[in-house]
Amino acid sequence: MSQHFQVIYENGLLRPLSPLDYPEKSVLEVDVRHVKENGKTSESSNASREHVREALRKAGLLSEPKFNLPKTKISDERRRELAEIFSAEKPLGDYIDEDREGRG
C-alpha cells in the first residue's frame, strides 16, 4: 500500500503534517522532494509540471493555443477607451432575455 503525504522538516526530523494509515513501528521507504521554498514552487516541482504537460501533449490531450496573446500591458487610458468602445447600454443578460422573448 502506498500513501502520499506531506512532511515538515523540524529539528532534524521529518514529521508528517497529517496522520498516516500505518501501524506503529512500520518500516517505510520515503522519497523526499522539496515542495516550496519561501512561498515559491521549487525547480523540481516546475520540472514535474512540465513533464506532465509534455506527456499530455504527446497523448493528444493538451493542445497549444491557436493564437498568441500580446505580452504587453494596456495603459489605463487605453483600457478606458476600449471600455467605452465595447460598453453596452445595459447588462448582457438583458439582451439575452430580450432575444429569448423574441423567439418565443
Residue frames as qw, qx, qy, qz and C-alpha x, y, z in Angstrom:
[[0.000, 0.891, 0.454, 0.000, 0.00, 0.00, 0.00],
 [0.416, 0.133, -0.019, 0.899, 1.30, 3.49, -0.80],
 [0.137, -0.869, -0.447, 0.164, 0.16, 6.80, 0.58],
 [0.383, 0.494, 0.024, 0.780, 1.08, 10.34, -0.47],
 [0.409, -0.842, -0.322, 0.140, 1.54, 12.83, 2.31],
 [0.278, 0.782, -0.213, 0.516, 3.48, 15.98, 3.15],
 [0.730, -0.426, -0.323, 0.425, 6.00, 16.33, 5.94],
 [0.003, -0.963, 0.152, -0.223, 7.78, 19.19, 7.61],
 [0.743, 0.173, -0.405, 0.504, 11.47, 19.08, 8.47],
 [0.345, -0.838, 0.116, -0.406, 11.98, 20.22, 12.08],
 [0.508, -0.671, 0.517, -0.159, 14.86, 19.69, 14.48],
 [0.002, -0.448, 0.874, 0.189, 16.47, 17.13, 12.17],
 [0.349, 0.187, 0.909, -0.130, 13.30, 15.03, 11.84],
 [0.254, -0.136, -0.572, -0.768, 10.64, 14.61, 9.16],
 [0.236, 0.245, 0.736, -0.586, 7.19, 14.99, 10.74],
 [0.065, 0.430, 0.777, 0.454, 4.03, 14.14, 8.74],
 [0.175, -0.091, 0.068, -0.978, 1.53, 17.00, 8.50],
 [0.754, -0.137, -0.094, -0.635, -1.39, 14.55, 8.72],
 [0.695, -0.296, 0.624, -0.199, -1.88, 11.17, 10.41],
 [0.300, 0.381, -0.796, -0.361, -0.56, 8.16, 8.49],
 [0.892, -0.048, 0.020, -0.449, -2.52, 4.97, 7.90],
 [0.651, 0.327, -0.666, 0.162, 0.29, 2.60, 9.00],
 [0.796, -0.536, -0.273, 0.059, 0.78, 0.61, 12.21],
 [0.323, -0.887, 0.330, 0.002, 3.32, 1.89, 14.75],
 [0.495, -0.530, 0.639, 0.258, 6.95, 0.95, 14.04],
 [0.807, 0.513, 0.288, 0.049, 6.21, 0.24, 10.36],
 [0.447, -0.364, 0.423, 0.699, 9.31, 0.46, 8.21],
 [0.498, 0.797, 0.306, -0.153, 8.57, 2.80, 5.29],
 [0.573, 0.069, 0.323, 0.750, 10.54, 3.90, 2.26],
 [0.065, 0.879, 0.260, -0.394, 10.48, 7.66, 1.69],
 [0.518, 0.380, 0.279, 0.714, 11.34, 9.71, -1.40],
 [0.190, -0.709, -0.267, 0.625, 11.96, 13.33, -0.46],
 [0.343, 0.511, 0.393, 0.683, 11.10, 16.17, -2.84],
 [0.138, -0.307, -0.280, 0.899, 11.28, 19.82, -1.84],
 [0.184, 0.693, 0.687, 0.123, 7.86, 21.39, -2.45],
 [0.062, 0.945, 0.174, 0.268, 8.19, 25.08, -1.56],
 [0.600, -0.136, -0.199, 0.763, 10.93, 27.47, -0.65],
 [0.069, -0.287, -0.158, 0.942, 9.96, 30.87, 0.77],
 [0.476, 0.537, 0.386, -0.580, 6.49, 30.53, -0.74],
 [0.450, 0.578, -0.449, -0.511, 7.81, 29.74, -4.24],
 [0.980, 0.118, 0.108, -0.122, 7.45, 26.43, -6.04],
 [0.521, -0.539, 0.563, 0.348, 10.75, 24.59, -6.25],
 [0.273, 0.519, -0.613, -0.530, 12.51, 23.84, -9.53],
 [0.074, -0.030, 0.994, 0.077, 11.73, 20.13, -9.18],
 [0.364, 0.513, 0.651, -0.425, 8.00, 20.92, -8.90],
 [0.384, 0.688, -0.157, -0.595, 8.20, 23.08, -12.03],
 [0.123, 0.377, -0.852, -0.342, 10.08, 20.32, -13.83],
 [0.238, 0.201, 0.937, -0.161, 7.42, 17.80, -12.75],
 [0.426, 0.635, 0.353, -0.539, 4.65, 20.04, -14.07],
 [0.329, 0.632, -0.461, -0.528, 6.44, 20.45, -17.40],
 [0.057, -0.172, 0.974, 0.135, 6.93, 16.68, -17.58],
 [0.352, 0.426, 0.772, -0.313, 3.18, 16.16, -17.09],
 [0.400, 0.705, 0.020, -0.585, 2.34, 18.83, -19.71],
 [0.181, 0.499, -0.730, -0.430, 4.66, 17.15, -22.21],
 [0.172, 0.067, 0.982, -0.021, 3.08, 13.73, -21.56],
 [0.397, 0.590, 0.540, -0.451, -0.40, 15.23, -22.08],
 [0.326, 0.680, -0.306, -0.581, 0.73, 16.89, -25.33],
 [0.054, 0.319, -0.901, -0.288, 2.18, 13.62, -26.64],
 [0.216, 0.271, 0.925, -0.156, -1.03, 11.79, -25.76],
 [0.037, -0.378, -0.561, -0.735, -3.04, 14.40, -27.67],
 [0.325, -0.676, -0.647, 0.136, -4.82, 15.54, -24.52],
 [0.221, -0.779, -0.101, 0.578, -3.32, 19.03, -24.46],
 [0.574, 0.590, 0.319, 0.468, -3.09, 21.35, -27.39],
 [0.350, -0.163, -0.034, 0.922, -1.18, 24.55, -27.90],
 [0.240, 0.711, 0.337, -0.568, -3.22, 27.76, -28.19],
 [0.595, 0.518, 0.486, 0.376, -4.06, 28.65, -31.79],
 [0.195, 0.867, 0.051, 0.456, -3.14, 32.29, -31.23],
 [0.562, -0.090, -0.386, 0.726, -0.60, 34.21, -29.22],
 [0.194, -0.925, -0.326, 0.007, -1.84, 36.93, -26.93],
 [0.329, 0.730, -0.242, 0.548, 0.28, 40.06, -26.77],
 [0.677, -0.298, -0.481, 0.470, 2.51, 40.21, -23.73],
 [0.156, 0.287, -0.118, 0.938, 2.29, 44.00, -23.45],
 [0.068, -0.507, -0.681, 0.524, 0.24, 45.72, -20.79],
 [0.078, 0.703, 0.474, 0.525, -2.57, 48.08, -21.71],
 [0.125, 0.143, -0.305, 0.933, -2.39, 51.58, -20.27],
 [0.097, 0.464, 0.694, -0.543, -5.21, 52.79, -18.05],
 [0.288, 0.477, -0.094, -0.825, -6.12, 55.37, -20.69],
 [0.333, 0.175, -0.768, -0.518, -6.37, 52.72, -23.45],
 [0.075, -0.238, -0.947, 0.201, -8.36, 50.45, -21.11],
 [0.219, 0.511, 0.427, -0.713, -10.89, 53.29, -20.60],
 [0.337, 0.399, -0.416, -0.745, -11.06, 53.87, -24.37],
 [0.265, 0.023, -0.928, -0.261, -11.74, 50.18, -25.01],
 [0.047, 0.357, 0.816, -0.453, -14.34, 50.07, -22.24],
 [0.312, 0.500, 0.114, -0.800, -16.14, 52.97, -23.89],
 [0.340, 0.300, -0.661, -0.598, -15.99, 51.31, -27.33],
 [0.377, -0.050, -0.912, -0.154, -17.25, 47.94, -26.14],
 [0.155, 0.146, 0.689, -0.692, -19.63, 49.01, -23.39],
 [0.142, -0.441, -0.775, -0.429, -23.34, 48.42, -23.74],
 [0.305, -0.475, -0.019, -0.825, -26.31, 50.38, -22.51],
 [0.781, -0.386, 0.180, -0.457, -27.44, 47.53, -20.29],
 [0.483, -0.410, 0.773, -0.017, -26.14, 44.21, -18.94],
 [0.214, 0.243, -0.839, -0.437, -25.59, 41.39, -21.43],
 [0.119, 0.226, 0.940, -0.225, -28.20, 39.27, -19.65],
 [0.375, 0.554, 0.322, -0.670, -30.90, 41.78, -20.59],
 [0.378, 0.484, -0.518, -0.596, -30.03, 41.40, -24.28],
 [0.105, 0.077, -0.987, -0.095, -30.18, 37.62, -23.96],
 [0.244, 0.387, 0.752, -0.475, -33.58, 37.78, -22.24],
 [0.417, 0.575, -0.012, -0.704, -34.91, 40.05, -25.00],
 [0.297, 0.362, -0.766, -0.441, -33.62, 37.68, -27.67],
 [0.019, 0.104, 0.988, -0.117, -35.27, 34.68, -25.99],
 [0.332, 0.493, 0.520, -0.614, -38.59, 36.53, -25.64],
 [0.387, 0.538, -0.316, -0.679, -38.48, 37.41, -29.35],
 [0.218, 0.204, -0.913, -0.279, -38.17, 33.72, -30.26],
 [0.155, 0.153, 0.894, -0.390, -40.99, 32.57, -28.05]]
